[in-house]
Amino acid sequence: SVNSHYLPAKLINGGIAGIVGVTCVFPIDLAKTRLQNQRIGQQAYKSMMDCLVKTVRSEGYFGMYRGAAVNLTLVTPEKAIKLAANDLFRHHLAKDGKGLTVFKEMLAGCGAGMCQVIVTTPMEMLKIQLQDAGRLAQQQKPVMVSPTKLAATNTVLSRSYNSGTAVSAPRAVSATRIATDLLRTQGIQGLYKGLGATLMRDVPFSVVYFPLFANLNRLGKPSPDESSPFYWAFLSGCVAGSTAAVAVNPCDVVKTRLQSLNKGASEESYNGVMDCVNKILRKEGPSAFLKGAGCRALVIAPLFGIAQVMYFVGVGEYILDNFPSSFMSV
C-alpha cells in the first residue's frame, strides 16, 4: 500500500521529528561538544550536568541553544535525505524478490549515511563553532589565533569578558557570519572540513542503526503483517540509536576536534583524521575517545525515538490528506 505521496509524507514526518527532537536535546548536544573539546589540565566541566549548569550560569538559558538555529534549519533536509535514501536503497536492493538480508540492510544504511553528509558536514561545522565559543571564553587565556581563523569571534568574546560584564553573555557571531568568513578564506572546502570524519561517523552509524532498528522492531510485531505497537517503535528507535551512537563515538570525538576552528591557548591542532587519532591516543589515552558518549546516547536516543513515533502516527500523511491542494500547486 504505497501512497502516491509516500515520500513527501516521510519527509514531512522526518522534518517535524527533527525539529521536535533538536529542540528537546540540543542542550545535551552542546554539552557533548564542549566535553569532547576539553583537553587534560583544562577541564572546565566535570560532567554533562556540570557543563549545563555552568553554561546557564555564564551564558543564560539560551546559551544552551547556541547554534540551534543552524540545526533547526538543516536538520529537516538532513533527516529527509537520510530516510529517503535508506528507503530508496532498500527498495532497490529488495528487487530480486528475496527480501533483504542483514548485509543488504547494512548496504542501504551505508548509502544513506553517504548521502546525508552533504548536509551534515557544513551543519555540524557551523554548529560546533557556536557551541564551543562559550567554553573558550571561559578559559580567559589569551587566545592564539592564526590569521585564517575567525579572529573577530575571539576579540568579541575576550572584550566582553574582560570588561567584567559576565552577566550579559557575549553575543557569539552568527552562523551566517562564520559561513561567509569560511567561504571567503577557504572556499567551499572550508565548510566541508572534517568531511572524512563525518563519513567515518555517519556511515557506520547508519550501517548499525537501520538494520538494528528493523530487527528490533520486528521482534515487537504481534504478527508479520501487523505493525509493532507505538511504544515498541519508540523503544526500538531509542535502543538502536544509542547503541549506534556509542559505537561510533570515537569518530565523533575526532570530528569535533577537527571541526573546531578556535583553539584554547594550549590546545594543539590536527592535520587530518589519523594525526588526530594518534595525538589523542598519545596525549589523552584511549578513554578520550569515549568523551561525551553518554551525552551522545542521550541525544540520539530520543531523536530517533521521536522520529519513529512521527512515522508511526503518520503526521505527514495526515497533513497531505487534509491539505492536498496546497502541496500539489507548489
C-alpha positions in Angstrom: 0.0 0.0 0.0 2.4 2.7 -1.2 0.6 6.0 -1.5 1.4 8.3 -4.4 2.6 10.9 -1.8 4.6 8.3 0.2 7.9 10.1 0.1 6.6 13.6 0.7 4.8 12.3 3.8 8.0 10.6 5.0 9.9 13.9 4.5 7.3 15.9 6.5 7.5 13.3 9.3 11.2 13.4 9.3 11.3 17.1 9.3 8.8 17.5 12.2 10.6 14.8 14.1 13.9 16.5 13.5 12.7 19.9 14.7 11.0 18.5 17.8 14.0 16.3 18.6 16.6 19.0 18.2 14.6 21.3 20.5 14.4 18.6 23.2 18.0 17.5 23.2 20.1 20.4 21.9 21.5 21.4 25.3 22.8 17.9 25.8 24.4 18.1 22.4 26.1 21.4 23.4 27.5 19.7 26.5 28.8 16.9 24.3 30.7 19.3 22.0 32.3 21.1 25.0 33.2 17.9 26.8 34.8 16.4 23.7 36.8 19.5 23.1 38.3 19.7 26.6 41.9 18.7 26.9 43.6 17.4 30.0 44.5 20.1 32.5 41.9 22.5 31.3 38.8 20.7 32.3 36.2 23.4 32.7 33.4 20.9 33.1 33.3 17.7 35.1 30.3 16.1 33.6 27.3 16.8 31.4 25.2 18.3 34.3 28.1 20.4 35.4 28.5 21.7 31.9 24.8 22.6 31.6 24.7 24.3 35.0 27.8 26.4 34.2 26.6 27.2 30.7 23.3 28.6 32.1 25.2 30.5 34.8 27.6 32.2 32.4 25.6 32.4 29.2 22.0 32.4 30.3 19.3 29.8 29.5 19.5 30.5 25.7 23.3 29.9 25.9 22.4 26.2 25.8 20.8 26.8 22.4 23.8 28.4 20.8 24.0 27.0 17.2 20.5 25.5 17.4 19.2 27.7 14.6 21.7 26.1 12.2 20.5 22.7 13.3 16.8 23.5 13.1 17.3 24.9 9.6 19.3 22.0 8.3 18.0 19.0 10.3 15.0 18.7 8.1 16.9 18.3 4.9 19.4 16.0 6.7 16.8 13.6 8.1 14.9 13.8 4.8 17.9 12.8 2.8 18.9 10.1 5.2 15.5 8.4 5.4 14.6 8.8 1.7 18.0 7.4 0.7 17.7 4.5 3.1 14.2 3.7 1.7 15.3 4.1 -1.9 18.3 1.8 -1.4 16.2 -0.8 0.5 13.6 -0.7 -2.3 16.3 -1.3 -5.0 18.1 -4.0 -3.1 14.9 -5.9 -2.4 14.1 -6.1 -6.1 15.1 -9.7 -6.7 12.1 -10.7 -4.6 14.2 -12.4 -2.0 13.7 -9.7 0.6 16.5 -8.0 2.5 19.4 -9.8 4.1 21.1 -8.1 7.0 24.0 -7.4 4.7 21.7 -5.6 2.2 20.1 -3.7 5.1 23.6 -2.5 6.0 24.4 -1.6 2.4 21.2 0.5 2.3 22.2 2.2 5.6 25.7 2.8 4.2 24.3 4.6 1.2 22.0 6.6 3.4 24.9 7.7 5.5 27.0 8.8 2.5 24.2 10.9 1.0 23.5 12.6 4.3 26.9 14.0 4.9 26.3 16.5 2.1 24.1 18.4 4.6 25.6 17.2 7.9 29.2 18.3 7.5 28.6 22.0 7.0 25.8 22.0 9.5 28.0 20.5 12.3 30.9 22.6 11.3 28.9 25.8 12.0 27.2 24.3 15.0 30.4 23.3 16.7 31.9 26.8 16.4 28.8 28.3 18.0 28.6 25.7 20.7 32.2 25.9 21.7 32.6 29.7 21.8 31.5 29.8 25.5 33.9 27.1 26.6 36.8 29.0 25.0 35.7 32.3 26.6 35.7 30.6 30.0 39.4 29.8 29.7 40.0 33.5 29.7 43.5 33.0 28.4 45.0 35.0 25.6 43.8 33.0 22.6 46.4 32.4 19.8 44.7 32.8 16.5 46.0 32.0 13.1 45.1 34.6 10.5 42.7 32.4 8.7 40.8 31.7 11.9 37.9 33.9 12.7 39.7 36.5 14.7 36.6 38.5 15.1 34.9 35.9 17.3 37.8 35.9 19.8 38.1 39.6 20.1 34.4 40.0 20.7 34.4 37.2 23.3 37.5 38.3 25.1 36.5 42.0 25.1 33.1 41.5 26.7 34.6 39.1 29.3 37.5 41.4 30.3 35.2 44.3 30.8 33.8 42.3 33.7 30.2 42.2 32.4 29.8 38.5 32.9 26.1 39.0 33.4 25.3 39.7 29.8 26.8 36.8 27.9 28.7 37.8 24.8 26.8 37.6 21.5 28.6 34.9 19.6 28.9 35.6 15.9 26.1 34.2 13.8 26.3 31.1 11.7 25.9 33.1 8.5 28.9 35.2 9.5 31.0 32.2 10.2 29.9 30.6 6.9 30.7 33.6 4.8 34.1 34.0 6.6 34.9 30.4 5.9 33.8 30.7 2.3 35.8 33.8 1.8 39.0 32.5 3.3 38.9 28.8 2.3 36.2 28.4 -0.2 33.6 25.6 -0.2 36.1 23.2 1.4 36.2 25.4 4.5 32.6 24.3 5.1 33.4 20.7 4.4 36.3 20.5 6.9 36.0 17.1 8.7 34.1 15.5 5.8 36.2 12.4 6.2 35.5 12.2 9.9 31.8 12.9 9.3 31.7 10.0 6.8 33.5 7.8 9.3 30.8 8.6 11.9 27.6 8.7 9.8 28.2 5.8 7.5 28.9 3.2 10.3 26.1 4.8 12.3 23.6 4.2 9.6 25.0 0.7 9.0 24.4 -0.1 12.6 21.2 1.8 13.2 18.9 0.9 10.3 19.3 -2.9 10.4 19.3 -2.9 14.2 16.1 -0.9 14.3 14.4 -3.0 11.6 15.2 -6.2 13.5 14.3 -4.9 17.0 11.1 -3.5 15.6 10.3 -6.9 14.0 10.5 -8.5 17.5 7.6 -6.4 18.7 5.2 -7.2 15.9 2.3 -9.3 17.1 2.2 -11.0 13.6 4.3 -10.5 10.5 1.8 -8.3 8.7 0.8 -6.1 11.7 3.0 -3.2 12.8 4.6 -3.2 16.2 2.9 -1.2 18.9 3.7 2.5 19.2 5.8 2.4 22.3 7.8 -0.5 20.8 8.8 1.6 17.8 9.9 4.4 20.1 11.9 2.0 22.3 13.5 0.3 19.2 14.4 3.7 17.9 16.0 4.6 21.2 17.9 1.4 21.7 19.2 1.2 18.1 20.1 4.9 18.1 22.0 4.9 21.4 23.8 1.7 20.5 24.9 3.1 17.2 25.8 6.4 18.8 28.1 4.9 21.4 29.7 2.6 18.8 30.8 5.5 16.6 31.6 7.9 19.4 35.4 7.8 18.8 34.8 9.1 15.2 32.6 11.8 16.7 35.3 13.0 19.1 37.7 13.1 16.1 35.2 15.0 14.1 34.5 17.6 16.8 38.2 18.2 17.3 38.9 18.5 13.5 36.0 20.9 13.0 36.8 23.2 15.9 38.4 26.3 14.4 39.2 28.3 17.5 41.5 26.5 20.0 42.3 27.5 23.5 45.8 28.6 24.4 47.4 25.2 24.8 45.2 23.1 22.5 47.0 21.6 19.6 45.7 21.4 16.1 45.4 18.4 13.9 46.3 17.6 10.3 43.5 15.2 9.4 42.0 12.1 10.9 45.0 9.8 11.5 47.0 12.7 13.0 44.1 13.5 15.3 43.7 9.9 16.4 47.4 9.5 17.1 47.6 12.7 19.1 44.5 11.9 21.2 45.8 8.4 22.0 49.3 9.7 22.9 48.2 12.7 25.0 44.9 11.7 26.5 44.7 7.9 26.2 42.0 5.7 24.7 39.4 6.8 27.2 39.3 10.2 25.5 37.5 8.6 22.6 34.5 8.0 24.8 34.2 11.6 25.8 30.7 12.7 25.5 29.5 9.2 24.7 26.8 9.4 27.5 25.6 12.7 26.1 25.5 11.4 22.6 23.5 8.3 23.6 21.1 10.7 25.4 20.9 13.0 22.4 20.4 10.3 19.8 18.0 8.0 21.6 15.1 10.5 21.9 15.9 12.0 18.4 15.4 8.6 16.7 12.7 7.6 19.1 10.7 10.7 18.3 11.3 10.2 14.6 9.9 6.7 14.7 6.9 7.9 16.6 6.2 10.5 13.9 6.3 7.8 11.3 4.1 5.7 13.4 1.5 8.3 14.0 1.7 9.4 10.3 1.7 13.2 10.8 2.9 13.7 7.2 0.2 11.5 5.8 -2.4 13.4 7.8 -1.2 16.8 6.6 -1.1 15.7 2.9 -4.5 14.1 3.1 -6.1 17.1 4.6 -4.3 19.9 2.7 -3.5 18.2 -0.6 -4.1 21.2 -2.9 -1.6 23.5 -1.3 1.2 20.9 -1.8 0.3 19.9 -5.3 0.3 23.5 -6.5 3.8 24.2 -5.3 
